[in-house]
């Protein structure tokens, strides 16, 4: 099974085992919850909720299984257990958080057709039934108790003489589904535990927005390969709509706590939607596998370069990223055969190359367990095979530039050379001496800010529609005129403008790396940009004047 998964796929038996492992983890968490609260005085009786959940389990184990596997349940349990064990805090009263077990039991029992009556917590005016929806219960206090009942197949919530009758009451918001093929996920815009990052209030989508999500999923589904479609159908139960990132790029994310959910903004097109699903289901598979058998030592500092992130990552995050982008590379490998274009070739070449290099690094990491090293080695072997696939010259060239761009920018922002060695280089430069022989200064990790890197998005725009790049470049934050010239091939003009940018902003890492990309004589800027920038800053500090970047680059690179 492990080798199947490491190649990127996984048959029905492997996917079933991953789901079984997640169910076991949820049951263990429920048992731990009961043990933690057994002697605590709480406003709601935990035994009542547990007895109702047991009754539902006896009636329909399969339905209760689906409820317990909901990602929202995983988030609630994980957050609550952290609070009970002292590693997290919450503004909610403990009895409200623990009392959510009554809502879980009520949802399961209602789906199983059991008639019941049970007290449930009202949290800031809302009673939430996982996978069903939320009832708004008017009340003057933020925390209260309501009565949930199921009679003759109809669910209701009552408090203070007011009853919300489900599903036709105006104070009821149901969780809706969208579907494509065998995949019919919840599109959850109301459940408070739906977002693994924090508890969130309902944010109801309009009918038009629901239609756009449904249409996007249908189009994306036709692009997913069989292995990924099967995995998504088996492991993903919920899509949680989210806002794009602050710079306008689409957002997507998943979490081991919320295994089974994809939190994402609506992608711009079908290929991006399909790529997101392929990416996030990989995270889900690996999180489910790691819950059964550790692949990496716990903890660890964030010190690794990851070509899909602008910040340093721990080895555990690097492992997750390699597996996710193996899925992305595989998606584009297949998609480029039916959607022939330089853009599709670029996405495949870039992600295959970057992920392949990172997988080779990862398999040598001492922080991986024996199983983790086996997993990483299998991924590296698979990616190496794909790396031999030929792509167009245009795409291959763009992928090489994007690879150098990202890594050099990461170095410029997060690595700092030894200060004493920088001072020696500055002194030699100011004295007019040749650069001291030997290796350039060693570096240490010194994480810095991570503003947007526009050139990657500009390359994508140019590859999709070269003639439209200028018109759409204003949609990419932080784009400069130099970037536009570089991406469109005018390297001489780009170098002049990058030099002008450096005169105005001597600490601009993007401009330094841009100069390295545009000027064939400035290769050291792509290999060791942190050294060039540090020496330039030291010389400026000593003299009060800006040195000619090209002369300094040539001297350091000599």
MOWOHU-V452695 format. One record per pair of residues at least 24 apart in sequence whose C-alpha atoms are under 7 Angstrom apart, sorted by sequence separation. I is the first residue (numbers start at 1). J is the second residue. D is the distance in whole Angstrom. If there is no record, write none. Layout:
# MOWOHU-V452695
i=I j=J d=D
i=I j=J d=D
This chain:
# MOWOHU-V452695
i=121 j=145 d=5
i=122 j=146 d=6
i=236 j=260 d=4
i=237 j=261 d=6
i=238 j=262 d=6
i=239 j=263 d=6
i=240 j=264 d=6
i=241 j=265 d=6
i=260 j=284 d=7
i=356 j=380 d=6
i=417 j=441 d=6
i=418 j=442 d=6
i=454 j=478 d=6
i=494 j=518 d=6
i=495 j=519 d=6
i=96 j=121 d=6
i=103 j=128 d=6
i=104 j=129 d=6
i=107 j=132 d=7
i=120 j=145 d=6
i=121 j=146 d=6
i=235 j=260 d=6
i=236 j=261 d=6
i=259 j=284 d=6
i=417 j=442 d=6
i=418 j=443 d=6
i=454 j=479 d=6
i=103 j=129 d=5
i=104 j=130 d=6
i=119 j=145 d=6
i=120 j=146 d=5
i=254 j=280 d=6
i=325 j=351 d=7
i=417 j=443 d=4
i=452 j=478 d=7
i=492 j=518 d=7
i=96 j=123 d=7
i=119 j=146 d=6
i=120 j=147 d=6
i=253 j=280 d=7
i=356 j=383 d=5
i=416 j=443 d=5
i=417 j=444 d=6
i=491 j=518 d=5
i=119 j=147 d=5
i=120 j=148 d=6
i=356 j=384 d=6
i=415 j=443 d=6
i=416 j=444 d=5
i=455 j=483 d=6
i=459 j=487 d=6
i=491 j=519 d=7
i=118 j=147 d=6
i=119 j=148 d=6
i=135 j=164 d=7
i=326 j=355 d=7
i=415 j=444 d=6
i=416 j=445 d=6
i=458 j=487 d=7
i=524 j=553 d=7
i=117 j=147 d=7
i=118 j=148 d=5
i=325 j=355 d=6
i=415 j=445 d=5
i=416 j=446 d=6
i=117 j=148 d=6
i=118 j=149 d=7
i=256 j=287 d=5
i=352 j=383 d=6
i=414 j=445 d=6
i=415 j=446 d=5
i=522 j=553 d=6
i=117 j=149 d=4
i=414 j=446 d=5
i=415 j=447 d=7
i=486 j=518 d=6
i=522 j=554 d=7
i=116 j=149 d=6
i=117 j=150 d=7
i=322 j=355 d=6
i=414 j=447 d=4
i=524 j=557 d=5
i=116 j=150 d=5
i=286 j=320 d=7
i=353 j=387 d=6
i=413 j=447 d=7
i=414 j=448 d=5
i=115 j=150 d=5
i=136 j=171 d=5
i=179 j=214 d=7
i=352 j=387 d=6
i=413 j=448 d=5
i=115 j=151 d=5
i=135 j=171 d=6
i=136 j=172 d=6
i=178 j=214 d=5
i=322 j=358 d=7
i=413 j=449 d=7
i=135 j=172 d=5
i=180 j=217 d=7
i=283 j=320 d=6
i=322 j=359 d=6
i=134 j=172 d=6
i=135 j=173 d=6
i=180 j=218 d=5
i=134 j=173 d=5
i=110 j=150 d=6
i=113 j=153 d=6
i=133 j=173 d=6
i=134 j=174 d=6
i=67 j=108 d=6
i=133 j=174 d=4
i=180 j=221 d=6
i=282 j=323 d=6
i=283 j=324 d=6
i=26 j=68 d=7
i=132 j=174 d=6
i=133 j=175 d=5
i=282 j=324 d=5
i=132 j=175 d=5
i=64 j=108 d=6
i=131 j=175 d=6
i=280 j=324 d=7
i=279 j=324 d=5
i=282 j=327 d=6
i=23 j=69 d=6
i=194 j=240 d=7
i=279 j=325 d=6
i=345 j=391 d=6
i=307 j=354 d=6
i=345 j=392 d=7
i=349 j=396 d=7
i=26 j=74 d=7
i=29 j=77 d=7
i=33 j=81 d=7
i=36 j=84 d=7
i=279 j=327 d=6
i=63 j=112 d=7
i=232 j=281 d=6
i=278 j=327 d=6
i=279 j=328 d=6
i=346 j=395 d=4
i=350 j=399 d=5
i=183 j=233 d=5
i=188 j=238 d=7
i=220 j=270 d=4
i=224 j=274 d=6
i=228 j=278 d=6
i=231 j=281 d=7
i=278 j=328 d=6
i=342 j=392 d=7
i=345 j=395 d=6
i=346 j=396 d=6
i=349 j=399 d=6
i=44 j=95 d=7
i=182 j=233 d=6
i=186 j=237 d=6
i=187 j=238 d=6
i=188 j=239 d=6
i=189 j=240 d=6
i=219 j=270 d=5
i=220 j=271 d=6
i=223 j=274 d=6
i=43 j=95 d=6
i=49 j=101 d=6
i=53 j=105 d=5
i=56 j=108 d=6
i=60 j=112 d=6
i=185 j=237 d=5
i=186 j=238 d=5
i=187 j=239 d=5
i=188 j=240 d=5
i=189 j=241 d=6
i=342 j=394 d=7
i=343 j=395 d=7
i=346 j=398 d=7
i=42 j=95 d=5
i=49 j=102 d=5
i=52 j=105 d=6
i=56 j=109 d=5
i=59 j=112 d=7
i=185 j=238 d=5
i=186 j=239 d=6
i=187 j=240 d=6
i=213 j=266 d=7
i=220 j=273 d=6
i=221 j=274 d=7
i=275 j=328 d=6
i=278 j=331 d=7
i=342 j=395 d=5
i=346 j=399 d=6
i=185 j=239 d=6
i=216 j=270 d=6
i=220 j=274 d=5
i=402 j=456 d=6
i=44 j=99 d=6
i=53 j=108 d=7
i=49 j=105 d=6
i=53 j=109 d=7
i=56 j=112 d=6
i=134 j=190 d=7
i=275 j=331 d=6
i=52 j=109 d=7
i=133 j=190 d=7
i=134 j=191 d=7
i=133 j=191 d=7
i=196 j=255 d=7
i=130 j=191 d=7
i=196 j=258 d=6
i=128 j=191 d=6
i=195 j=263 d=7
i=297 j=367 d=5
i=296 j=367 d=6
i=297 j=368 d=6
i=296 j=368 d=4
i=297 j=369 d=7
i=295 j=368 d=6
i=296 j=369 d=5
i=295 j=369 d=5
i=295 j=371 d=6
i=296 j=372 d=6
i=295 j=372 d=4
i=413 j=509 d=7
i=412 j=509 d=6
i=307 j=406 d=7
i=307 j=407 d=7
i=310 j=410 d=6
i=409 j=509 d=6
i=409 j=510 d=6
i=409 j=513 d=6
i=408 j=513 d=6
i=405 j=513 d=7
i=426 j=535 d=6
i=425 j=535 d=7
i=422 j=534 d=7
i=426 j=538 d=6
i=417 j=530 d=7
i=422 j=535 d=6
i=426 j=539 d=6
i=416 j=530 d=6
i=417 j=531 d=6
i=415 j=530 d=6
i=423 j=538 d=7
i=76 j=193 d=6
i=343 j=460 d=7
i=412 j=529 d=5
i=75 j=193 d=6
i=408 j=526 d=5
i=411 j=529 d=7
i=412 j=530 d=5
i=408 j=527 d=7
i=411 j=530 d=6
i=343 j=463 d=5
i=435 j=555 d=6
i=72 j=193 d=5
i=75 j=196 d=6
i=342 j=463 d=6
i=343 j=464 d=6
i=408 j=529 d=6
i=435 j=556 d=6
i=72 j=194 d=5
i=404 j=526 d=6
i=311 j=450 d=7
i=310 j=450 d=6
i=70 j=237 d=7
i=78 j=257 d=6
i=75 j=257 d=5
i=74 j=257 d=5
i=75 j=258 d=5
i=74 j=258 d=5
i=72 j=258 d=6
i=71 j=258 d=4
i=71 j=259 d=5
i=71 j=260 d=5
i=70 j=260 d=7
i=71 j=261 d=6
i=15 j=231 d=7
i=19 j=235 d=7
i=9 j=227 d=6
i=15 j=234 d=7
i=247 j=477 d=6
i=22 j=288 d=6
i=21 j=288 d=7
i=18 j=288 d=6
i=18 j=289 d=6
i=21 j=292 d=6
i=8 j=326 d=7
i=8 j=327 d=6
i=6 j=375 d=5
i=7 j=378 d=6
i=3 j=375 d=7
i=6 j=378 d=6
i=7 j=379 d=6
i=6 j=379 d=5
i=3 j=378 d=7
i=7 j=382 d=6
